[in-house]
Structure formats: structure tokens, C-alpha cells
Amino acid sequence: MTVAHPGLTVWFTGLSGSGKSTLSLAVCEQLAASGYRVQLLDGDEVRLFLSRDLGFSKHDRDENIRRIGYVAELLTKNGVITLVSAISPYRSARDSVRARIPQFLEVYVNAPVEECERRDVKGLYKRARTGEIKTFTGISDPYEQPLTPEVECRTDLESIPESVERVIDAILARVQTS
């Protein structure tokens, strides 16, 4: 049975390897199992289909976030809890999306770069450290941390179930009081 609820965009931001995809997938599965209309927009998947023509310059990264934000806005307007998992390194791009979507919740998935490197199954940090990847967020390109996220998950200090519970609680507080 589907639960009646308003739409909400939940934006997971953080460094590569911080746990955004793992956390957002677990939240998505739990919400779906509870009958909520939910859609996950994962940054890697969006890059394959919606933003495959973009590189990794600041302009291209901002355009990628603009595109993801537009899709999230449409889904949210249509009563879907939209989970976005994207590094989205620039605060101004995230703030621009937040300004367009009144029903917005930012989740800062925070882990030190050393921990993200330790978790790096794709070897991206190693490639960035050797100069093979020229503009890599957190190494040779900046990551601007959120100033006032609604939720901050310290994935180096708390378990995934603990983080999931905190995010779910924040989502339910928003959609059940709207």
C-alpha cells in the first residue's frame, strides 16, 4: 500500500567514497518497503545517461548539478521523495537547487579524505594522487562543505544503520508534517 505524502528532495553530498551511494540506497530501500513513493538519482548513473556529454570542469560540474536538480524538482512536484546522491562539490550549485525546490533536505555525508581514500574500490584517489586524474574533488579540486545541512552523517564514526535512521527520521518529520 502506498503512503500519501508530499514530495521532498533529499540531497546527499560529500566526497567520493564518503558513503553517499550506500546510504541513499539503504534509505531508498527502507522507504520503498514502507510504501513511500521514492526515486534514487545516483550521480554515477546520471553521468552515464543524462550528463554523458559533460566533463569535470567547474562549468560542467555545475551544469550536471543543474540537470539533476531539474529532474529532482519535477519528481518532487509530483509527490516523490527524490534521493539525490552526487558529490556536488560547489556550494553555490547546491544552493541554487535548494532555492528552486522549497521541499529540500540536505544530507552532508562526511568522512575525512583519508577514510574515503581507504574505501576507494575504483582506485580514483590513487589515480588523482599520481596526476592521472587532473581535477579530482578533495585532491586537486575543491569540495565546499555545506554550511547548514539539515543532517550530517559522519560515516567514519557511525554505522550505516545509524546514519539511515537519522536520515529517515528527518525525512519523515518533513513529509508527515506537510
C-alpha atoms as an extended CHARMM CRD file, in Angstrom:
* protein
*
       178  EXT
         1         1  MET       CA              0.0000000000        0.0000000000        0.0000000000  PROA      1               0.0000000000
         2         2  THR       CA              1.2920000000        3.4450000000       -0.9400000000  PROA      2               0.0000000000
         3         3  VAL       CA              1.5930000000        6.0770000000        1.7790000000  PROA      3               0.0000000000
         4         4  ALA       CA              0.1500000000        9.5090000000        0.9390000000  PROA      4               0.0000000000
         5         5  HSD       CA              2.8550000000       12.1560000000        1.2900000000  PROA      5               0.0000000000
         6         6  PRO       CA              4.1930000000       15.3160000000       -0.3380000000  PROA      6               0.0000000000
         7         7  GLY       CA              7.3360000000       15.2950000000       -2.4280000000  PROA      7               0.0000000000
         8         8  LEU       CA             10.7590000000       16.0500000000       -0.9980000000  PROA      8               0.0000000000
         9         9  THR       CA             14.2420000000       16.2940000000       -2.4530000000  PROA      9               0.0000000000
        10        10  VAL       CA             16.9000000000       14.7670000000       -0.1970000000  PROA      10              0.0000000000
        11        11  TRP       CA             20.3450000000       15.8150000000       -1.4490000000  PROA      11              0.0000000000
        12        12  PHE       CA             23.2630000000       13.6180000000       -0.2950000000  PROA      12              0.0000000000
        13        13  THR       CA             26.5540000000       15.4680000000       -0.8020000000  PROA      13              0.0000000000
        14        14  GLY       CA             30.1020000000       14.5030000000        0.1520000000  PROA      14              0.0000000000
        15        15  LEU       CA             33.4280000000       13.3310000000       -1.1780000000  PROA      15              0.0000000000
        16        16  SER       CA             33.8160000000       10.2870000000       -3.4020000000  PROA      16              0.0000000000
        17        17  GLY       CA             33.8990000000        7.2910000000       -1.0720000000  PROA      17              0.0000000000
        18        18  SER       CA             32.1470000000        9.0460000000        1.8040000000  PROA      18              0.0000000000
        19        19  GLY       CA             29.1830000000        6.6560000000        1.6140000000  PROA      19              0.0000000000
        20        20  LYS       CA             26.5870000000        8.7000000000       -0.2880000000  PROA      20              0.0000000000
        21        21  SER       CA             25.5000000000        5.8830000000       -2.5950000000  PROA      21              0.0000000000
        22        22  THR       CA             25.4710000000        3.2400000000        0.1300000000  PROA      22              0.0000000000
        23        23  LEU       CA             23.4730000000        5.4580000000        2.4670000000  PROA      23              0.0000000000
        24        24  SER       CA             20.9990000000        6.7520000000       -0.1360000000  PROA      24              0.0000000000
        25        25  LEU       CA             20.3450000000        3.2310000000       -1.4560000000  PROA      25              0.0000000000
        26        26  ALA       CA             19.6350000000        1.9360000000        2.0440000000  PROA      26              0.0000000000
        27        27  VAL       CA             17.2850000000        4.8820000000        2.6960000000  PROA      27              0.0000000000
        28        28  CYS       CA             15.5670000000        4.2700000000       -0.6570000000  PROA      28              0.0000000000
        29        29  GLU       CA             15.0240000000        0.5890000000        0.0680000000  PROA      29              0.0000000000
        30        30  GLN       CA             13.6170000000        1.2630000000        3.5460000000  PROA      30              0.0000000000
        31        31  LEU       CA             11.2440000000        3.9870000000        2.3250000000  PROA      31              0.0000000000
        32        32  ALA       CA             10.0420000000        1.8590000000       -0.6010000000  PROA      32              0.0000000000
        33        33  ALA       CA              9.4410000000       -1.1180000000        1.6950000000  PROA      33              0.0000000000
        34        34  SER       CA              7.3090000000        1.1620000000        3.8860000000  PROA      34              0.0000000000
        35        35  GLY       CA              5.1290000000        2.2110000000        0.9410000000  PROA      35              0.0000000000
        36        36  TYR       CA              6.5900000000        5.6300000000        0.1260000000  PROA      36              0.0000000000
        37        37  ARG       CA              6.9510000000        6.8220000000       -3.4740000000  PROA      37              0.0000000000
        38        38  VAL       CA             10.6960000000        7.1880000000       -3.7710000000  PROA      38              0.0000000000
        39        39  GLN       CA             13.2510000000        7.5870000000       -6.5770000000  PROA      39              0.0000000000
        40        40  LEU       CA             17.0400000000        7.4940000000       -6.3270000000  PROA      40              0.0000000000
        41        41  LEU       CA             19.1450000000        9.6600000000       -8.6610000000  PROA      41              0.0000000000
        42        42  ASP       CA             22.7260000000        8.4410000000       -8.2700000000  PROA      42              0.0000000000
        43        43  GLY       CA             25.4510000000       10.7410000000       -9.5860000000  PROA      43              0.0000000000
        44        44  ASP       CA             27.3730000000        7.9700000000      -11.3700000000  PROA      44              0.0000000000
        45        45  GLU       CA             24.2310000000        6.7120000000      -13.1030000000  PROA      45              0.0000000000
        46        46  VAL       CA             23.1280000000       10.2350000000      -14.0710000000  PROA      46              0.0000000000
        47        47  ARG       CA             26.5700000000       10.8120000000      -15.6020000000  PROA      47              0.0000000000
        48        48  LEU       CA             26.0370000000        7.7370000000      -17.8100000000  PROA      48              0.0000000000
        49        49  PHE       CA             22.6450000000        8.7790000000      -19.1550000000  PROA      49              0.0000000000
        50        50  LEU       CA             21.7070000000       12.4170000000      -18.5700000000  PROA      50              0.0000000000
        51        51  SER       CA             25.1090000000       14.1140000000      -18.4180000000  PROA      51              0.0000000000
        52        52  ARG       CA             27.3280000000       11.8940000000      -20.5390000000  PROA      52              0.0000000000
        53        53  ASP       CA             28.2860000000       14.9140000000      -22.6740000000  PROA      53              0.0000000000
        54        54  LEU       CA             29.8330000000       16.7200000000      -19.6960000000  PROA      54              0.0000000000
        55        55  GLY       CA             33.3690000000       16.6910000000      -18.3640000000  PROA      55              0.0000000000
        56        56  PHE       CA             34.6450000000       17.7000000000      -14.9450000000  PROA      56              0.0000000000
        57        57  SER       CA             35.3700000000       21.4100000000      -15.2960000000  PROA      57              0.0000000000
        58        58  LYS       CA             33.6100000000       23.6950000000      -12.7990000000  PROA      58              0.0000000000
        59        59  HSD       CA             31.1690000000       24.7400000000      -15.5440000000  PROA      59              0.0000000000
        60        60  ASP       CA             30.4000000000       21.1130000000      -16.4700000000  PROA      60              0.0000000000
        61        61  ARG       CA             30.0150000000       20.0620000000      -12.8230000000  PROA      61              0.0000000000
        62        62  ASP       CA             27.6180000000       22.9530000000      -12.2180000000  PROA      62              0.0000000000
        63        63  GLU       CA             25.6350000000       22.0070000000      -15.3490000000  PROA      63              0.0000000000
        64        64  ASN       CA             25.4460000000       18.3890000000      -14.1560000000  PROA      64              0.0000000000
        65        65  ILE       CA             24.0210000000       19.5500000000      -10.8190000000  PROA      65              0.0000000000
        66        66  ARG       CA             21.5760000000       21.8770000000      -12.6050000000  PROA      66              0.0000000000
        67        67  ARG       CA             20.2940000000       18.9220000000      -14.6710000000  PROA      67              0.0000000000
        68        68  ILE       CA             19.9840000000       16.6360000000      -11.6630000000  PROA      68              0.0000000000
        69        69  GLY       CA             18.2490000000       19.4340000000       -9.7730000000  PROA      69              0.0000000000
        70        70  TYR       CA             15.7270000000       19.9210000000      -12.5720000000  PROA      70              0.0000000000
        71        71  VAL       CA             14.7930000000       16.2390000000      -12.5940000000  PROA      71              0.0000000000
        72        72  ALA       CA             14.5980000000       16.2250000000       -8.7860000000  PROA      72              0.0000000000
        73        73  GLU       CA             12.3530000000       19.2940000000       -8.8930000000  PROA      73              0.0000000000
        74        74  LEU       CA              9.9310000000       17.6040000000      -11.3200000000  PROA      74              0.0000000000
        75        75  LEU       CA              9.7660000000       14.4330000000       -9.2600000000  PROA      75              0.0000000000
        76        76  THR       CA              9.3090000000       16.3750000000       -6.0220000000  PROA      76              0.0000000000
        77        77  LYS       CA              6.4710000000       18.4570000000       -7.5130000000  PROA      77              0.0000000000
        78        78  ASN       CA              4.7670000000       15.1620000000       -8.3570000000  PROA      78              0.0000000000
        79        79  GLY       CA              4.8550000000       13.7970000000       -4.8180000000  PROA      79              0.0000000000
        80        80  VAL       CA              8.0040000000       11.6750000000       -4.9650000000  PROA      80              0.0000000000
        81        81  ILE       CA             10.6620000000       11.5460000000       -2.2760000000  PROA      81              0.0000000000
        82        82  THR       CA             13.6680000000       12.0870000000       -4.5140000000  PROA      82              0.0000000000
        83        83  LEU       CA             17.0360000000       10.9770000000       -3.1780000000  PROA      83              0.0000000000
        84        84  VAL       CA             19.9830000000       12.5730000000       -4.9740000000  PROA      84              0.0000000000
        85        85  SER       CA             23.4340000000       11.1340000000       -4.3740000000  PROA      85              0.0000000000
        86        86  ALA       CA             26.0120000000       13.3960000000       -6.0110000000  PROA      86              0.0000000000
        87        87  ILE       CA             29.3620000000       14.7870000000       -4.9080000000  PROA      87              0.0000000000
        88        88  SER       CA             28.1260000000       18.2610000000       -5.9520000000  PROA      88              0.0000000000
        89        89  PRO       CA             31.3330000000       19.9280000000       -4.8070000000  PROA      89              0.0000000000
        90        90  TYR       CA             30.3150000000       23.5670000000       -5.1760000000  PROA      90              0.0000000000
        91        91  ARG       CA             28.1050000000       25.1470000000       -2.5360000000  PROA      91              0.0000000000
        92        92  SER       CA             26.6670000000       27.7010000000       -4.9700000000  PROA      92              0.0000000000
        93        93  ALA       CA             25.3370000000       24.9560000000       -7.2760000000  PROA      93              0.0000000000
        94        94  ARG       CA             23.7130000000       23.1360000000       -4.3380000000  PROA      94              0.0000000000
        95        95  ASP       CA             22.2720000000       26.3960000000       -3.0180000000  PROA      95              0.0000000000
        96        96  SER       CA             20.8450000000       27.1730000000       -6.4530000000  PROA      96              0.0000000000
        97        97  VAL       CA             18.9880000000       23.8450000000       -6.4830000000  PROA      97              0.0000000000
        98        98  ARG       CA             17.8070000000       24.4150000000       -2.8970000000  PROA      98              0.0000000000
        99        99  ALA       CA             16.4250000000       27.8340000000       -3.9250000000  PROA      99              0.0000000000
       100       100  ARG       CA             14.3310000000       26.2250000000       -6.6970000000  PROA      100             0.0000000000
       101       101  ILE       CA             12.9420000000       23.3740000000       -4.5880000000  PROA      101             0.0000000000
       102       102  PRO       CA             11.1390000000       24.5010000000       -1.4300000000  PROA      102             0.0000000000
       103       103  GLN       CA             10.8740000000       20.9060000000       -0.1820000000  PROA      103             0.0000000000
       104       104  PHE       CA             14.6330000000       20.3120000000        0.1450000000  PROA      104             0.0000000000
       105       105  LEU       CA             16.6950000000       18.4910000000        2.7570000000  PROA      105             0.0000000000
       106       106  GLU       CA             20.4990000000       18.4490000000        2.5610000000  PROA      106             0.0000000000
       107       107  VAL       CA             22.4300000000       15.4990000000        3.9610000000  PROA      107             0.0000000000
       108       108  TYR       CA             26.1690000000       16.0250000000        4.3440000000  PROA      108             0.0000000000
       109       109  VAL       CA             27.8170000000       12.6040000000        4.1690000000  PROA      109             0.0000000000
       110       110  ASN       CA             31.0210000000       13.4980000000        5.9610000000  PROA      110             0.0000000000
       111       111  ALA       CA             34.1490000000       11.3760000000        6.1110000000  PROA      111             0.0000000000
       112       112  PRO       CA             37.7720000000       12.5470000000        6.1230000000  PROA      112             0.0000000000
       113       113  VAL       CA             39.5400000000       12.3090000000        2.7770000000  PROA      113             0.0000000000
       114       114  GLU       CA             41.9140000000        9.6980000000        4.2860000000  PROA      114             0.0000000000
       115       115  GLU       CA             38.9510000000        7.4430000000        5.0730000000  PROA      115             0.0000000000
       116       116  CYS       CA             37.4810000000        7.9960000000        1.6080000000  PROA      116             0.0000000000
       117       117  GLU       CA             40.8260000000        7.0070000000        0.0740000000  PROA      117             0.0000000000
       118       118  ARG       CA             40.9170000000        3.8610000000        2.2120000000  PROA      118             0.0000000000
       119       119  ARG       CA             37.4480000000        2.8800000000        0.9340000000  PROA      119             0.0000000000
       120       120  ASP       CA             38.2120000000        3.6800000000       -2.7180000000  PROA      120             0.0000000000
       121       121  VAL       CA             37.4270000000        0.4650000000       -4.6160000000  PROA      121             0.0000000000
       122       122  LYS       CA             37.7330000000        2.1800000000       -8.0250000000  PROA      122             0.0000000000
       123       123  GLY       CA             41.2720000000        3.4510000000       -7.3970000000  PROA      123             0.0000000000
       124       124  LEU       CA             40.2700000000        7.0380000000       -8.2310000000  PROA      124             0.0000000000
       125       125  TYR       CA             42.1760000000        8.6610000000       -5.3670000000  PROA      125             0.0000000000
       126       126  LYS       CA             45.3400000000        6.8070000000       -6.3100000000  PROA      126             0.0000000000
       127       127  ARG       CA             44.9520000000        7.9560000000       -9.9190000000  PROA      127             0.0000000000
       128       128  ALA       CA             44.3760000000       11.5260000000       -8.7180000000  PROA      128             0.0000000000
       129       129  ARG       CA             47.4390000000       11.4280000000       -6.4340000000  PROA      129             0.0000000000
       130       130  THR       CA             49.6330000000       10.3060000000       -9.3390000000  PROA      130             0.0000000000
       131       131  GLY       CA             48.2440000000       13.0580000000      -11.5910000000  PROA      131             0.0000000000
       132       132  GLU       CA             46.4000000000       10.7010000000      -13.9360000000  PROA      132             0.0000000000
       133       133  ILE       CA             43.1230000000       12.3960000000      -12.9880000000  PROA      133             0.0000000000
       134       134  LYS       CA             43.7150000000       16.1480000000      -13.1630000000  PROA      134             0.0000000000
       135       135  THR       CA             40.6440000000       17.5670000000      -11.4170000000  PROA      135             0.0000000000
       136       136  PHE       CA             39.5420000000       15.2640000000       -8.6270000000  PROA      136             0.0000000000
       137       137  THR       CA             37.3340000000       16.6050000000       -5.8470000000  PROA      137             0.0000000000
       138       138  GLY       CA             39.0980000000       16.6620000000       -2.4990000000  PROA      138             0.0000000000
       139       139  ILE       CA             42.5650000000       16.2640000000       -4.0070000000  PROA      139             0.0000000000
       140       140  SER       CA             43.1820000000       18.6990000000       -6.8820000000  PROA      140             0.0000000000
       141       141  ASP       CA             39.7140000000       20.2830000000       -6.9860000000  PROA      141             0.0000000000
       142       142  PRO       CA             37.8320000000       21.8110000000       -4.0470000000  PROA      142             0.0000000000
       143       143  TYR       CA             34.9240000000       20.4170000000       -2.0860000000  PROA      143             0.0000000000
       144       144  GLU       CA             32.8980000000       23.1280000000       -0.3650000000  PROA      144             0.0000000000
       145       145  GLN       CA             31.2320000000       21.6440000000        2.7000000000  PROA      145             0.0000000000
       146       146  PRO       CA             27.6210000000       22.5790000000        3.3970000000  PROA      146             0.0000000000
       147       147  LEU       CA             27.3080000000       25.3560000000        5.9660000000  PROA      147             0.0000000000
       148       148  THR       CA             23.9620000000       24.3040000000        7.4490000000  PROA      148             0.0000000000
       149       149  PRO       CA             22.9170000000       20.8240000000        6.3130000000  PROA      149             0.0000000000
       150       150  GLU       CA             19.7350000000       19.5040000000        7.8750000000  PROA      150             0.0000000000
       151       151  VAL       CA             21.5350000000       16.2080000000        8.5810000000  PROA      151             0.0000000000
       152       152  GLU       CA             25.2320000000       15.4090000000        8.8780000000  PROA      152             0.0000000000
       153       153  CYS       CA             26.2500000000       11.7610000000        8.7990000000  PROA      153             0.0000000000
       154       154  ARG       CA             29.7810000000       11.0320000000        9.9900000000  PROA      154             0.0000000000
       155       155  THR       CA             30.2250000000        7.7380000000        8.1790000000  PROA      155             0.0000000000
       156       156  ASP       CA             33.6810000000        7.2670000000        9.6880000000  PROA      156             0.0000000000
       157       157  LEU       CA             32.1920000000        7.3830000000       13.2050000000  PROA      157             0.0000000000
       158       158  GLU       CA             28.7010000000        5.8840000000       12.8750000000  PROA      158             0.0000000000
       159       159  SER       CA             27.3150000000        2.7660000000       11.2390000000  PROA      159             0.0000000000
       160       160  ILE       CA             25.2070000000        2.8010000000        8.0790000000  PROA      160             0.0000000000
       161       161  PRO       CA             22.0950000000        1.7390000000       10.0680000000  PROA      161             0.0000000000
       162       162  GLU       CA             22.6580000000        4.6670000000       12.4670000000  PROA      162             0.0000000000
       163       163  SER       CA             23.0190000000        7.1150000000        9.5750000000  PROA      163             0.0000000000
       164       164  VAL       CA             19.9970000000        5.6310000000        7.7650000000  PROA      164             0.0000000000
       165       165  GLU       CA             17.8550000000        6.0210000000       10.8830000000  PROA      165             0.0000000000
       166       166  ARG       CA             18.8340000000        9.6990000000       11.2640000000  PROA      166             0.0000000000
       167       167  VAL       CA             18.0880000000       10.4370000000        7.6010000000  PROA      167             0.0000000000
       168       168  ILE       CA             14.7650000000        8.5550000000        7.6680000000  PROA      168             0.0000000000
       169       169  ASP       CA             13.7470000000       10.4290000000       10.8390000000  PROA      169             0.0000000000
       170       170  ALA       CA             14.4760000000       13.7810000000        9.1320000000  PROA      170             0.0000000000
       171       171  ILE       CA             12.5520000000       12.7570000000        6.0000000000  PROA      171             0.0000000000
       172       172  LEU       CA              9.5230000000       11.5520000000        7.9430000000  PROA      172             0.0000000000
       173       173  ALA       CA              9.4950000000       14.7190000000       10.0560000000  PROA      173             0.0000000000
       174       174  ARG       CA              9.2300000000       16.6970000000        6.8120000000  PROA      174             0.0000000000
       175       175  VAL       CA              6.7070000000       14.6280000000        4.8740000000  PROA      175             0.0000000000
       176       176  GLN       CA              4.4370000000       13.8160000000        7.8210000000  PROA      176             0.0000000000
       177       177  THR       CA              4.0470000000       17.4540000000        8.8920000000  PROA      177             0.0000000000
       178       178  SER       CA              3.4950000000       18.8950000000        5.4130000000  PROA      178             0.0000000000
